[in-house]
Structures are given as structure tokens and as C-alpha cells.
């Protein structure tokens, strides 16, 4: 029955919804039908996760409640996201996550999502935001050199082994996000934990191994000289770490 309820939620145009609850120890993704969503009440229960799509640019909530270890996860995107709540109650271990995506051989790492978080009233022992950049992809591994051809026992010449290819350079990590945080005047800054580290640099690609020179096999008395071994390649260079993000703290 719970699965049926979640499926019904996913099919509902949430831009018109009034209340949304994510059950404990479950995960729910908002549909990407609307760029702006307004909820009267949002409750993410203990150890539950609400995922916000990249197409969402504005989420307004009258009453927000995050349970213990609950998370709101924001998908990476180039456009900033506004999350505004009139009142927010944040349980222990809860978090807003707007981290970037790790890079791959096909695409560069994504930066942490720029987030404009406005909480008019806050009840929380800790307000945690994670907007770290994605890690860079490692460099390509160099190809190993091919082995040389064997010579004959009394004629022919063994060929030299091929050189190994150089490893590729690691890709750069992405920068952390830009967070604009608006909180009540009385909320202690010591309770704010924001992670804005840039993404880790991509590791260098390993060098290709040298090919072995050809050598005669099965010769009883005479054999031709073995070919020289190739040269190993050079390892690539590591990428650069992403730049740290920025936190702008404003008081309401």
C-alpha cells in the first residue's frame, strides 16, 4: 500500500499540492513537470530523502519539518534554486544536500548547486548544508606496448617490443556551490555547518607497460638474438582540485 501511495504522489502535479509527506526510511523524487512548487506543509520523516529535480528553480513551503537524519537532495544544475520556508523544524542529523556530480570520461565534473535558502523561523540544533563540488575523472590508462615477434633458430631477426603509451591527465574537480543563507537574527552562527569544498582532482592515468622483445623458442643448439624491449610510457599528471564555494549569510 505504501508503494502505491508513493506512486500516486509521483503522478500528481505537485505544483498544486498542499501537503507532502515522505515516509520514514523511504525516498521520493518530485516530478519535473513544474519549475515552481508551493507546499503548505512538507514533512520528510526519519531517515527519509526527498529528491528535487534539476528543472526545479523555486520551492516555497509554509511549514517544513525534517526528521532525524532526513535529507533534501538537490540535483546538480546550472540554474540556482530557491528554497523558502516560513517555519522550519530540523531534526538531528538532517541535511540539505546540493552536491555536484563526479566527472566521467564523457563529461566534466559538475559543481555544487547554487542555493538560496530562506528560513523565516528555524527550530534546530544544527543547520547542515552540503554543496561540495564533484570529483574529477581519472586520466586514461596508457596502452601496453605489444611484444615483438620471435626470430628463427638459425635465421630471421626478432623484432623489438613496442613502447607503452603515456597515461592521460586527470580531469579537474568542480567548484563548490554558492550558498545564500537567510536566517532569523537570533539563530546562532555556531549551529550552521556548510561544506563548500571543491571537488577532488582526478587521478593521473597509469603509464602503459613496455612490450617485451621477441625471443626464439624451442631452439636446441642455435637461436637468433632476442629483440630489445620497448620503453614504458609516462604516467599522466593529476587534475586540479575544484575551487571552494561561497557562503553569503544574511539575517532576517
C-alpha positions as a Markdown table, in Angstrom:
| # | Residue | x | y | z |
|---|---|---|---|---|
| 1 | Unk | 0.0 | 0.0 | 0.0 |
| 2 | Unk | 2.8 | 2.4 | 0.8 |
| 3 | Unk | 4.4 | 1.9 | -2.6 |
| 4 | Unk | 1.0 | 2.7 | -4.2 |
| 5 | Unk | 0.8 | 5.9 | -2.3 |
| 6 | Unk | 4.3 | 6.9 | -3.4 |
| 7 | Unk | 3.5 | 6.1 | -7.0 |
| 8 | Unk | 0.4 | 8.3 | -6.7 |
| 9 | Unk | 2.5 | 11.1 | -5.4 |
| 10 | Unk | 4.9 | 10.9 | -8.3 |
| 11 | Unk | 2.0 | 11.1 | -10.7 |
| 12 | Unk | 0.4 | 14.2 | -9.0 |
| 13 | Unk | 1.3 | 17.7 | -10.3 |
| 14 | Unk | 2.9 | 18.9 | -7.1 |
| 15 | Unk | 2.8 | 22.5 | -8.1 |
| 16 | Unk | -0.8 | 22.4 | -7.0 |
| 17 | Unk | -0.4 | 20.1 | -4.0 |
| 18 | Unk | -0.9 | 21.4 | -0.4 |
| 19 | Unk | 0.8 | 18.7 | 1.7 |
| 20 | Unk | 3.6 | 16.2 | 1.1 |
| 21 | Unk | 4.9 | 13.6 | 3.4 |
| 22 | Unk | 7.9 | 11.3 | 2.7 |
| 23 | Unk | 7.6 | 8.1 | 4.9 |
| 24 | Unk | 10.4 | 7.1 | 7.2 |
| 25 | Unk | 13.3 | 5.2 | 5.5 |
| 26 | Unk | 12.0 | 5.9 | 2.0 |
| 27 | Unk | 12.9 | 8.1 | -0.9 |
| 28 | Unk | 10.7 | 10.2 | -3.1 |
| 29 | Unk | 11.5 | 12.3 | -6.2 |
| 30 | Unk | 9.5 | 15.3 | -7.1 |
| 31 | Unk | 8.3 | 15.2 | -10.7 |
| 32 | Unk | 9.9 | 17.7 | -13.1 |
| 33 | Unk | 6.6 | 19.0 | -14.5 |
| 34 | Unk | 6.9 | 22.4 | -12.9 |
| 35 | Unk | 9.8 | 24.8 | -12.2 |
| 36 | Unk | 8.0 | 26.3 | -9.2 |
| 37 | Unk | 6.3 | 24.4 | -6.4 |
| 38 | Unk | 4.4 | 25.7 | -3.4 |
| 39 | Unk | 3.6 | 23.4 | -0.5 |
| 40 | Unk | 1.5 | 24.2 | 2.6 |
| 41 | Unk | 3.3 | 21.5 | 4.6 |
| 42 | Unk | 6.3 | 19.3 | 3.8 |
| 43 | Unk | 7.3 | 16.5 | 6.2 |
| 44 | Unk | 10.3 | 14.3 | 5.5 |
| 45 | Unk | 10.3 | 11.6 | 8.2 |
| 46 | Unk | 13.3 | 10.0 | 9.9 |
| 47 | Unk | 16.0 | 8.7 | 7.6 |
| 48 | Unk | 13.9 | 9.6 | 4.5 |
| 49 | Unk | 15.0 | 11.5 | 1.4 |
| 50 | Unk | 13.2 | 14.0 | -0.8 |
| 51 | Unk | 15.0 | 14.5 | -4.2 |
| 52 | Unk | 14.5 | 17.7 | -6.1 |
| 53 | Unk | 14.9 | 17.6 | -9.9 |
| 54 | Unk | 17.3 | 19.8 | -11.9 |
| 55 | Unk | 14.4 | 21.6 | -13.5 |
| 56 | Unk | 13.1 | 22.9 | -10.3 |
| 57 | Unk | 14.1 | 26.6 | -9.6 |
| 58 | Unk | 11.7 | 27.5 | -6.8 |
| 59 | Unk | 10.3 | 25.6 | -3.8 |
| 60 | Unk | 8.2 | 27.5 | -1.3 |
| 61 | Unk | 7.0 | 25.8 | 1.9 |
| 62 | Unk | 4.8 | 27.2 | 4.6 |
| 63 | Unk | 5.7 | 24.5 | 7.2 |
| 64 | Unk | 8.9 | 22.4 | 6.8 |
| 65 | Unk | 9.7 | 19.5 | 9.0 |
| 66 | Unk | 12.8 | 17.3 | 8.6 |
| 67 | Unk | 13.0 | 14.2 | 10.8 |
| 68 | Unk | 16.1 | 12.7 | 12.3 |
| 69 | Unk | 18.7 | 12.0 | 9.5 |
| 70 | Unk | 16.3 | 13.2 | 6.9 |
| 71 | Unk | 17.6 | 14.8 | 3.7 |
| 72 | Unk | 16.5 | 17.1 | 0.9 |
| 73 | Unk | 18.7 | 16.3 | -2.0 |
| 74 | Unk | 19.1 | 18.8 | -4.9 |
| 75 | Unk | 20.1 | 17.6 | -8.3 |
| 76 | Unk | 23.0 | 19.4 | -10.0 |
| 77 | Unk | 22.1 | 22.1 | -12.5 |
| 78 | Unk | 23.5 | 25.4 | -13.8 |
| 79 | Unk | 20.5 | 27.4 | -12.6 |
| 80 | Unk | 20.2 | 28.4 | -8.9 |
| 81 | Unk | 17.4 | 27.0 | -6.7 |
| 82 | Unk | 15.4 | 29.0 | -4.2 |
| 83 | Unk | 14.0 | 27.1 | -1.2 |
| 84 | Unk | 11.9 | 29.3 | 1.1 |
| 85 | Unk | 10.1 | 28.3 | 4.3 |
| 86 | Unk | 8.1 | 30.4 | 6.7 |
| 87 | Unk | 8.9 | 28.0 | 9.5 |
| 88 | Unk | 11.3 | 25.1 | 9.6 |
| 89 | Unk | 11.9 | 22.4 | 12.2 |
| 90 | Unk | 15.1 | 20.4 | 11.5 |
| 91 | Unk | 15.7 | 17.1 | 13.3 |
| 92 | Unk | 19.1 | 15.9 | 14.4 |
| 93 | Unk | 21.4 | 14.8 | 11.5 |
| 94 | Unk | 19.1 | 16.3 | 8.9 |
| 95 | Unk | 20.7 | 18.0 | 5.9 |
| 96 | Unk | 20.2 | 20.0 | 2.7 |
| 97 | Unk | 22.4 | 18.4 | 0.1 |
| 98 | Unk | 23.3 | 20.2 | -3.2 |
| 99 | Unk | 26.5 | 18.4 | -4.1 |
| 100 | Unk | 27.8 | 18.3 | -7.6 |
| 101 | Unk | 28.3 | 15.2 | -9.7 |
| 102 | Unk | 31.5 | 13.3 | -10.2 |
| 103 | Unk | 33.1 | 13.6 | -13.7 |
| 104 | Unk | 33.4 | 10.7 | -16.1 |
| 105 | Unk | 35.3 | 10.1 | -19.3 |
| 106 | Unk | 32.4 | 11.5 | -21.2 |
| 107 | Unk | 31.6 | 14.6 | -19.2 |
| 108 | Unk | 33.2 | 17.1 | -16.8 |
| 109 | Unk | 32.5 | 17.1 | -13.1 |
| 110 | Unk | 29.5 | 19.2 | -12.0 |
| 111 | Unk | 29.8 | 22.0 | -9.5 |
| 112 | Unk | 27.7 | 22.2 | -6.3 |
| 113 | Unk | 24.3 | 23.7 | -7.0 |
| 114 | Unk | 23.9 | 27.4 | -6.2 |
| 115 | Unk | 21.2 | 27.5 | -3.4 |
| 116 | Unk | 19.2 | 30.4 | -2.0 |
| 117 | Unk | 17.8 | 29.1 | 1.3 |
| 118 | Unk | 15.5 | 31.4 | 3.3 |
| 119 | Unk | 14.1 | 30.2 | 6.6 |
| 120 | Unk | 12.0 | 32.8 | 8.3 |
| 121 | Unk | 11.7 | 30.7 | 11.6 |
| 122 | Unk | 14.0 | 27.9 | 12.5 |
| 123 | Unk | 13.9 | 25.3 | 15.3 |
| 124 | Unk | 17.1 | 23.3 | 15.0 |
| 125 | Unk | 20.2 | 22.3 | 17.0 |
| 126 | Unk | 22.1 | 22.3 | 13.7 |
| 127 | Unk | 21.6 | 23.5 | 10.2 |
| 128 | Unk | 23.7 | 21.5 | 7.7 |
| 129 | Unk | 24.2 | 22.2 | 4.0 |
| 130 | Unk | 26.5 | 20.1 | 1.8 |
| 131 | Unk | 27.3 | 21.8 | -1.5 |
| 132 | Unk | 30.7 | 20.3 | -2.4 |
| 133 | Unk | 31.8 | 20.1 | -6.0 |
| 134 | Unk | 32.1 | 16.8 | -7.9 |
| 135 | Unk | 35.4 | 15.0 | -8.2 |
| 136 | Unk | 37.3 | 15.0 | -11.5 |
| 137 | Unk | 37.5 | 11.8 | -13.5 |
| 138 | Unk | 40.8 | 9.9 | -13.6 |
| 139 | Unk | 43.0 | 10.1 | -16.7 |
| 140 | Unk | 43.0 | 7.3 | -19.3 |
| 141 | Unk | 45.4 | 4.4 | -18.6 |
| 142 | Unk | 48.1 | 4.2 | -21.2 |
| 143 | Unk | 48.0 | 1.1 | -23.5 |
| 144 | Unk | 50.7 | -1.5 | -23.0 |
| 145 | Unk | 53.2 | -1.9 | -25.8 |
| 146 | Unk | 52.9 | -5.1 | -27.9 |
| 147 | Unk | 55.5 | -7.8 | -27.7 |
| 148 | Unk | 58.0 | -8.3 | -30.5 |
| 149 | Unk | 57.9 | -11.2 | -32.9 |
| 150 | Unk | 60.2 | -14.1 | -32.3 |
| 151 | Unk | 63.1 | -14.9 | -34.6 |
| 152 | Unk | 64.0 | -18.2 | -36.1 |
| 153 | Unk | 66.6 | -20.6 | -34.6 |
| 154 | Unk | 69.2 | -20.1 | -37.3 |
| 155 | Unk | 67.8 | -17.3 | -39.5 |
| 156 | Unk | 65.5 | -14.3 | -39.2 |
| 157 | Unk | 65.6 | -11.5 | -36.7 |
| 158 | Unk | 63.4 | -11.0 | -33.6 |
| 159 | Unk | 61.6 | -7.7 | -33.5 |
| 160 | Unk | 61.7 | -5.1 | -30.8 |
| 161 | Unk | 58.9 | -4.7 | -28.3 |
| 162 | Unk | 56.6 | -1.7 | -28.8 |
| 163 | Unk | 56.7 | 1.3 | -26.4 |
| 164 | Unk | 53.9 | 1.7 | -23.9 |
| 165 | Unk | 51.6 | 4.7 | -24.3 |
| 166 | Unk | 51.6 | 7.6 | -21.8 |
| 167 | Unk | 48.8 | 7.8 | -19.3 |
| 168 | Unk | 46.2 | 10.6 | -19.7 |
| 169 | Unk | 46.0 | 13.5 | -17.3 |
| 170 | Unk | 43.4 | 13.5 | -14.6 |
| 171 | Unk | 40.4 | 15.9 | -15.0 |
| 172 | Unk | 39.8 | 18.9 | -12.8 |
| 173 | Unk | 37.4 | 18.8 | -9.8 |
| 174 | Unk | 34.4 | 21.1 | -10.0 |
| 175 | Unk | 33.9 | 24.1 | -7.7 |
| 176 | Unk | 31.7 | 24.1 | -4.6 |
| 177 | Unk | 28.3 | 25.7 | -4.7 |
| 178 | Unk | 27.3 | 29.3 | -3.9 |
| 179 | Unk | 25.0 | 29.4 | -0.9 |
| 180 | Unk | 22.9 | 32.4 | 0.1 |
| 181 | Unk | 21.5 | 31.6 | 3.5 |
| 182 | Unk | 18.9 | 33.9 | 5.1 |
| 183 | Unk | 18.1 | 33.1 | 8.8 |
| 184 | Unk | 16.5 | 34.9 | 11.8 |
| 185 | Unk | 18.7 | 37.3 | 13.7 |
| 186 | Unk | 18.7 | 35.1 | 16.8 |
| 187 | Unk | 19.8 | 31.8 | 15.2 |
| 188 | Unk | 23.4 | 31.1 | 16.4 |
| 189 | Unk | 26.1 | 31.0 | 13.7 |
| 190 | Unk | 27.8 | 28.2 | 15.6 |
| 191 | Unk | 24.9 | 25.9 | 14.7 |
| 192 | Unk | 25.5 | 26.4 | 11.0 |
| 193 | Unk | 27.6 | 23.7 | 9.2 |
| 194 | Unk | 28.2 | 24.3 | 5.5 |
| 195 | Unk | 30.5 | 22.2 | 3.3 |
| 196 | Unk | 31.7 | 24.1 | 0.2 |
| 197 | Unk | 34.9 | 22.2 | -0.7 |
| 198 | Unk | 35.8 | 21.9 | -4.4 |
| 199 | Unk | 35.8 | 18.5 | -6.0 |
| 200 | Unk | 38.9 | 16.3 | -5.6 |
| 201 | Unk | 41.3 | 16.3 | -8.6 |
| 202 | Unk | 41.2 | 13.4 | -11.0 |
| 203 | Unk | 44.0 | 10.8 | -10.5 |
| 204 | Unk | 46.6 | 10.6 | -13.2 |
| 205 | Unk | 46.3 | 7.8 | -15.7 |
| 206 | Unk | 48.8 | 4.9 | -15.3 |
| 207 | Unk | 51.6 | 4.5 | -17.8 |
| 208 | Unk | 51.4 | 1.7 | -20.4 |
| 209 | Unk | 53.9 | -1.1 | -19.8 |
| 210 | Unk | 56.7 | -1.8 | -22.3 |
| 211 | Unk | 56.4 | -4.5 | -24.8 |
| 212 | Unk | 58.9 | -7.4 | -24.5 |
| 213 | Unk | 61.3 | -8.0 | -27.3 |
| 214 | Unk | 60.8 | -11.1 | -29.4 |
| 215 | Unk | 62.8 | -14.2 | -28.5 |
| 216 | Unk | 63.3 | -17.5 | -30.2 |
| 217 | Unk | 61.6 | -20.5 | -28.6 |
| 218 | Unk | 62.2 | -24.3 | -28.9 |
| 219 | Unk | 65.8 | -24.0 | -30.3 |
| 220 | Unk | 68.1 | -26.7 | -29.1 |
| 221 | Unk | 71.6 | -25.5 | -30.3 |
| 222 | Unk | 71.3 | -22.2 | -32.1 |
| 223 | Unk | 68.9 | -19.3 | -31.7 |
| 224 | Unk | 68.7 | -15.8 | -33.0 |
| 225 | Unk | 69.2 | -12.8 | -30.7 |
| 226 | Unk | 66.2 | -11.6 | -28.8 |
| 227 | Unk | 64.8 | -8.2 | -29.7 |
| 228 | Unk | 65.1 | -5.3 | -27.4 |
| 229 | Unk | 62.3 | -4.4 | -25.0 |
| 230 | Unk | 60.2 | -1.3 | -25.7 |
| 231 | Unk | 60.1 | 1.7 | -23.3 |
| 232 | Unk | 57.4 | 2.1 | -20.8 |
| 233 | Unk | 55.1 | 5.1 | -21.1 |
| 234 | Unk | 55.0 | 8.1 | -18.7 |
| 235 | Unk | 52.2 | 8.4 | -16.1 |
| 236 | Unk | 49.8 | 11.4 | -16.7 |
| 237 | Unk | 49.5 | 14.4 | -14.5 |
| 238 | Unk | 46.8 | 14.8 | -11.8 |
| 239 | Unk | 44.0 | 17.2 | -12.3 |
| 240 | Unk | 43.4 | 20.3 | -10.3 |
| 241 | Unk | 41.1 | 20.5 | -7.2 |
| 242 | Unk | 37.9 | 22.4 | -7.6 |
| 243 | Unk | 37.7 | 25.9 | -6.1 |
| 244 | Unk | 35.8 | 26.3 | -2.8 |
| 245 | Unk | 32.3 | 27.6 | -3.0 |
| 246 | Unk | 30.9 | 30.7 | -1.3 |
| 247 | Unk | 28.6 | 31.3 | 1.7 |
| 248 | Unk | 26.6 | 34.5 | 2.0 |
| 249 | Unk | 24.9 | 34.7 | 5.4 |
| 250 | Unk | 22.1 | 37.2 | 5.8 |
| 251 | Unk | 19.9 | 37.9 | 8.8 |
| 252 | Unk | 16.2 | 38.5 | 8.5 |
